[in-house]
Amino acid sequence: MFAITALKVLMMIAYGVPGYILVKTKLVGQDSAKVFAKLLLYVCSPALCIQTLNSVDCTKENLISMGIFFFAALFAQIAVILIYTLLFRKKVKTDKGHKVCAVAGACGNVGFLGVPLLKFLFPENPEIILYSAMFSITMNIIGWTLGLLLMTGDKKYIKLKAIIINPSVIAFLAGMLLFVTKTKLPAFLAEYVNMLGTLSTFVCMTVLGMRLATKKLSNVFLNKRVYPGAISKLFFFPLIILGIFMLLPVEPEVRAAAFVLGSCPAATMIQGLAESFDGDSETAANIILFTSITCILTIPLLWSCYNLIF
């Protein structure tokens, strides 16, 4: 189980190799990563959300499980951010890097990496990918509100407008409207959306590869600042969310999906927010790269332990 899961994660991370080579050989400039990041944020991510909701039929049971999942994931992310903020309260107040780590410790790559991972681990349960959409939307809500509050110190982001007016939430609302009304996209449009959504993992890893090409691995792994956030994301957060779901009336597959999604590395969204709102983009890039590389080992390890226990 460990070797097979590790190989699958490694294959997804390896999608970043072309981006790494393009930047290293100077076929594209270092700033090209920002272009791909915008493609990911404004095109691929919304398409992936709609693709996920359009691929599964709506049932009463699905809606109940999705609702439970939404609030449990939201609670877990808020709890981990608050715990981090309390443990490192002095540093979070004065250090932009710790502000980023507090958010990155709870917000994971649950869409671009989580969806293909769920499809691989639960091939006989296609409905399981619905929970990645719920997790993704809670992450976007947290990132654009509590995350920006931490990074900027400005309370204006804790408003309904900040929650609704962002690409992923708009796509989610559109997808949920289609989902609950049991309306399927026309075949040609579904194929188009699916193509863009499927590109998400490749584009996400390409961005990571491009950013890795501009850094020395030693600077990423020897940067002590990223370790608290990385430990929070890769170990503490999965255990917190597992504990929450063990207390809830959900099927074992739902609990397993929550644990897998909780084990994903830090979200690339953190980098975009840090760059756009004067946060510590250097630390954001480092923690994303650090967790994305080390998850090749941590995800298989956690999943193997989970299967031994349950």
C-alpha positions as a printed NumPy array, in Angstrom:
array([[  0.   ,   0.   ,   0.   ],
       [  2.784,   2.429,   0.908],
       [  4.763,   1.833,  -2.292],
       [  1.734,   2.028,  -4.604],
       [  0.418,   5.228,  -3.017],
       [  3.897,   6.78 ,  -2.998],
       [  4.306,   5.993,  -6.698],
       [  0.982,   7.63 ,  -7.536],
       [  1.839,  10.78 ,  -5.571],
       [  5.294,  10.852,  -7.147],
       [  3.754,  10.619, -10.624],
       [  1.539,  13.638,  -9.919],
       [  4.432,  15.655,  -8.486],
       [  6.484,  14.698, -11.567],
       [  4.103,  16.77 , -13.707],
       [  6.167,  19.703, -12.489],
       [  9.293,  18.529, -14.34 ],
       [  8.479,  20.286, -17.668],
       [  7.979,  23.607, -15.861],
       [ 11.248,  23.124, -14.003],
       [ 13.137,  22.384, -17.24 ],
       [ 11.585,  25.314, -19.115],
       [ 12.743,  27.804, -16.492],
       [ 16.155,  26.2  , -15.904],
       [ 16.93 ,  26.232, -19.637],
       [ 15.586,  29.814, -19.863],
       [ 13.093,  28.877, -22.565],
       [ 10.587,  30.823, -20.464],
       [ 11.173,  33.56 , -17.923],
       [ 10.822,  33.177, -14.165],
       [  7.74 ,  35.391, -14.181],
       [  5.898,  32.907, -16.421],
       [  4.815,  31.041, -13.298],
       [  2.513,  33.958, -12.453],
       [  0.743,  33.571, -15.81 ],
       [  0.151,  29.864, -15.198],
       [ -0.949,  30.62 , -11.631],
       [ -3.635,  32.99 , -12.945],
       [ -4.751,  30.35 , -15.45 ],
       [ -5.05 ,  27.951, -12.524],
       [ -6.947,  30.402, -10.312],
       [ -9.371,  31.866, -12.842],
       [ -9.887,  28.997, -15.315],
       [ -8.764,  25.523, -14.245],
       [ -9.867,  25.665, -10.605],
       [-13.457,  26.809, -11.362],
       [-13.668,  24.25 , -14.177],
       [-12.517,  21.46 , -11.836],
       [-15.209,  22.404,  -9.327],
       [-17.983,  22.355, -11.947],
       [-16.583,  19.152, -13.464],
       [-16.681,  17.42 , -10.079],
       [-20.277,  18.401,  -9.309],
       [-21.434,  17.625, -12.847],
       [-19.944,  14.117, -12.806],
       [-22.062,  12.766,  -9.929],
       [-25.816,  12.452,  -9.49 ],
       [-27.512,  14.326,  -6.665],
       [-29.151,  12.22 ,  -3.944],
       [-30.508,  13.029,  -0.509],
       [-27.725,  11.01 ,   1.093],
       [-25.061,  12.871,  -0.897],
       [-26.456,  16.252,   0.098],
       [-26.522,  15.339,   3.803],
       [-22.955,  14.005,   3.717],
       [-21.77 ,  17.047,   1.765],
       [-23.36 ,  19.382,   4.314],
       [-21.73 ,  17.565,   7.222],
       [-18.417,  17.546,   5.375],
       [-18.615,  21.267,   4.643],
       [-19.097,  22.353,   8.256],
       [-16.634,  19.807,   9.653],
       [-13.892,  20.866,   7.226],
       [-14.6  ,  24.548,   7.895],
       [-14.411,  23.993,  11.662],
       [-11.181,  21.987,  11.371],
       [ -9.439,  24.67 ,   9.326],
       [-10.484,  27.489,  11.645],
       [ -9.434,  25.441,  14.679],
       [ -5.957,  24.664,  13.307],
       [ -5.33 ,  28.292,  12.324],
       [ -6.42 ,  29.499,  15.771],
       [ -4.291,  26.877,  17.546],
       [ -1.244,  27.872,  15.482],
       [ -1.914,  31.55 ,  16.168],
       [ -2.13 ,  30.889,  19.901],
       [  1.007,  28.732,  20.014],
       [  3.061,  31.287,  18.066],
       [  1.09 ,  34.402,  18.993],
       [  4.138,  36.654,  19.492],
       [  5.685,  35.668,  16.178],
       [  2.381,  35.804,  14.294],
       [  1.869,  39.393,  15.461],
       [  5.192,  40.61 ,  14.084],
       [  6.377,  38.105,  11.464],
       [  4.709,  37.93 ,   8.047],
       [  6.215,  34.486,   7.497],
       [  4.408,  33.018,  10.496],
       [  1.161,  34.642,   9.35 ],
       [  1.501,  32.734,   6.067],
       [  2.406,  29.485,   7.865],
       [ -0.669,  29.779,  10.08 ],
       [ -2.907,  29.809,   7.008],
       [ -0.881,  27.258,   5.025],
       [ -1.094,  24.832,   7.951],
       [ -4.829,  24.448,   7.39 ],
       [ -5.322,  25.072,   3.653],
       [ -4.358,  22.16 ,   1.421],
       [ -4.088,  21.257,  -2.228],
       [ -7.375,  19.337,  -1.99 ],
       [ -8.471,  19.939,  -5.58 ],
       [ -5.517,  19.665,  -7.932],
       [ -3.839,  16.879,  -5.961],
       [ -6.775,  15.63 ,  -3.891],
       [ -9.153,  14.772,  -6.751],
       [ -6.785,  12.435,  -8.673],
       [ -5.675,  10.931,  -5.368],
       [ -9.265,  10.124,  -4.349],
       [ -9.972,   8.647,  -7.791],
       [ -6.927,   6.424,  -7.384],
       [ -7.622,   5.289,  -3.822],
       [-11.405,   4.849,  -4.236],
       [-11.897,   3.661,  -7.852],
       [-15.185,   1.916,  -7.042],
       [-16.737,   4.975,  -5.403],
       [-16.861,   7.847,  -7.936],
       [-19.081,   9.903,  -5.617],
       [-16.19 ,  10.313,  -3.185],
       [-14.763,  13.202,  -5.225],
       [-17.74 ,  15.342,  -4.157],
       [-15.987,  15.888,  -0.847],
       [-12.983,  17.444,  -2.534],
       [-15.325,  20.158,  -3.844],
       [-16.672,  20.772,  -0.329],
       [-13.181,  20.874,   1.128],
       [-11.982,  23.165,  -1.638],
       [-14.783,  25.669,  -1.104],
       [-14.186,  25.847,   2.651],
       [-10.489,  26.411,   1.954],
       [-11.3  ,  29.289,  -0.395],
       [-13.648,  30.825,   2.158],
       [-10.959,  30.586,   4.848],
       [ -8.206,  31.87 ,   2.574],
       [-10.105,  34.916,   1.323],
       [-11.372,  35.894,   4.78 ],
       [ -9.46 ,  34.676,   7.839],
       [ -6.322,  34.166,   5.741],
       [ -6.338,  37.726,   4.429],
       [ -7.202,  39.055,   7.879],
       [ -4.056,  37.411,   9.232],
       [ -1.833,  38.482,   6.336],
       [ -3.023,  42.09 ,   6.158],
       [ -4.499,  42.785,   9.586],
       [ -7.482,  44.386,   7.84 ],
       [-10.931,  43.347,   9.128],
       [-12.623,  44.384,   5.867],
       [-12.012,  40.882,   4.516],
       [-14.336,  39.319,   7.111],
       [-17.413,  40.152,   5.061],
       [-19.925,  38.216,   2.968],
       [-18.674,  39.983,  -0.169],
       [-15.158,  38.645,   0.397],
       [-16.577,  35.121,   0.636],
       [-18.733,  35.252,  -2.48 ],
       [-16.702,  37.374,  -4.894],
       [-13.919,  34.995,  -5.85 ],
       [-13.698,  32.619,  -8.841],
       [-13.876,  29.314,  -6.975],
       [-16.925,  30.25 ,  -4.896],
       [-18.779,  31.571,  -7.95 ],
       [-18.006,  28.332,  -9.807],
       [-19.083,  26.287,  -6.784],
       [-22.429,  28.094,  -6.533],
       [-23.021,  27.571, -10.257],
       [-22.071,  23.907,  -9.966],
       [-24.274,  23.373,  -6.908],
       [-27.225,  24.947,  -8.724],
       [-26.792,  22.421, -11.523],
       [-26.196,  19.622,  -9.004],
       [-29.271,  20.129,  -6.808],
       [-31.558,  20.724,  -9.81 ],
       [-30.112,  17.565, -11.403],
       [-29.251,  19.525, -14.519],
       [-26.359,  18.149, -16.55 ],
       [-24.227,  20.254, -18.84 ],
       [-24.732,  19.623, -22.587],
       [-22.268,  17.011, -23.852],
       [-20.07 ,  19.439, -25.8  ],
       [-19.905,  21.899, -22.882],
       [-19.251,  19.111, -20.353],
       [-16.357,  17.875, -22.486],
       [-14.912,  21.394, -22.636],
       [-15.198,  21.918, -18.874],
       [-13.791,  18.442, -18.189],
       [-10.776,  19.169, -20.364],
       [-10.016,  22.384, -18.465],
       [-10.641,  20.732, -15.106],
       [ -8.386,  17.793, -15.943],
       [ -5.588,  20.229, -16.755],
       [ -5.663,  21.492, -13.161],
       [ -3.186,  18.991, -11.723],
       [ -0.73 ,  19.453, -14.581],
       [ -0.901,  23.265, -14.472],
       [ -0.604,  23.289, -10.665],
       [  2.484,  21.08 , -10.729],
       [  3.939,  23.1  , -13.637],
       [  3.72 ,  26.23 , -11.483],
       [  5.449,  24.403,  -8.624],
       [  8.166,  23.156, -10.982],
       [  8.756,  26.673, -12.299],
       [  9.046,  28.075,  -8.795],
       [ 11.34 ,  25.281,  -7.685],
       [ 13.654,  26.095, -10.617],
       [ 14.257,  29.548,  -9.145],
       [ 15.307,  28.218,  -5.743],
       [ 17.978,  26.078,  -4.173],
       [ 16.565,  23.013,  -2.452],
       [ 18.808,  23.743,   0.501],
       [ 17.079,  27.117,   0.95 ],
       [ 13.695,  25.385,   0.977],
       [ 14.584,  22.565,   3.368],
       [ 16.908,  24.503,   5.668],
       [ 14.466,  27.344,   6.172],
       [ 13.418,  26.825,   9.801],
       [ 10.484,  29.179,   9.394],
       [  8.503,  26.714,   7.24 ],
       [  8.757,  23.756,   9.627],
       [  5.982,  24.734,  12.085],
       [  3.558,  25.353,   9.21 ],
       [  4.634,  22.182,   7.38 ],
       [  4.213,  20.01 ,  10.483],
       [  0.827,  21.611,  11.08 ],
       [ -0.301,  20.852,   7.504],
       [  1.178,  17.407,   6.966],
       [  0.583,  15.856,  10.387],
       [ -1.416,  17.948,  12.841],
       [ -4.225,  18.92 ,  10.478],
       [ -4.933,  15.357,   9.194],
       [ -5.169,  14.104,  12.771],
       [ -7.481,  16.942,  13.801],
       [ -9.839,  16.352,  10.914],
       [ -9.771,  12.584,  11.482],
       [-10.706,  13.124,  15.127],
       [-13.619,  15.36 ,  14.124],
       [-14.967,  12.896,  11.548],
       [-14.711,   9.989,  13.972],
       [-17.294,  11.807,  16.101],
       [-19.684,  12.387,  13.197],
       [-22.384,  10.073,  11.778],
       [-20.73 ,   9.49 ,   8.394],
       [-19.816,   6.434,   6.332],
       [-16.251,   5.063,   6.694],
       [-15.486,   6.143,   3.107],
       [-16.358,   9.75 ,   3.943],
       [-14.075,   9.681,   6.978],
       [-11.295,   8.17 ,   4.861],
       [-11.754,  10.821,   2.181],
       [-11.518,  13.568,   4.818],
       [ -8.275,  12.08 ,   6.115],
       [ -6.735,  11.807,   2.626],
       [ -7.715,  15.35 ,   1.706],
       [ -6.455,  16.609,   5.048],
       [ -3.071,  15.018,   4.297],
       [ -2.559,  17.026,   1.085],
       [  0.279,  19.589,   0.947],
       [ -0.186,  23.34 ,   1.369],
       [ -2.413,  24.999,  -1.22 ],
       [ -0.915,  26.972,  -4.097],
       [ -3.646,  29.537,  -3.387],
       [ -1.55 ,  30.729,  -0.423],
       [  1.182,  31.893,  -2.799],
       [ -1.299,  33.891,  -4.882],
       [ -2.801,  35.567,  -1.82 ],
       [  0.61 ,  36.417,  -0.388],
       [  1.768,  37.918,  -3.69 ],
       [ -1.438,  39.892,  -4.216],
       [ -1.826,  41.284,  -0.691],
       [  1.735,  42.084,   0.36 ],
       [  2.255,  38.922,   2.381],
       [  5.5  ,  36.963,   2.726],
       [  5.457,  35.368,  -0.736],
       [  8.93 ,  33.873,  -0.203],
       [  7.804,  31.862,   2.81 ],
       [  4.569,  30.944,   1.006],
       [  6.549,  29.544,  -1.927],
       [  8.91 ,  27.67 ,   0.399],
       [  6.181,  25.994,   2.454],
       [  4.251,  24.985,  -0.682],
       [  7.383,  23.489,  -2.255],
       [  8.474,  21.856,   1.   ],
       [  5.125,  20.169,   1.682],
       [  4.598,  19.232,  -1.98 ],
       [  7.916,  17.389,  -2.083],
       [  7.717,  15.735,   1.338],
       [  4.117,  14.599,   0.797],
       [  5.574,  11.919,  -1.489],
       [  6.44 ,  10.195,   1.796],
       [  3.933,  11.607,   4.284],
       [  0.733,  10.796,   2.358],
       [  1.628,   7.092,   1.803],
       [  2.829,   6.865,   5.43 ],
       [ -0.367,   8.337,   6.868],
       [ -2.587,   6.315,   4.528],
       [ -0.77 ,   3.083,   5.437],
       [ -1.184,   3.834,   9.153],
       [ -4.844,   4.639,   8.596],
       [ -5.437,   1.278,   6.908],
       [ -3.648,  -0.562,   9.684],
       [ -5.889,   1.048,  12.311],
       [ -9.209,   1.022,  10.448]])
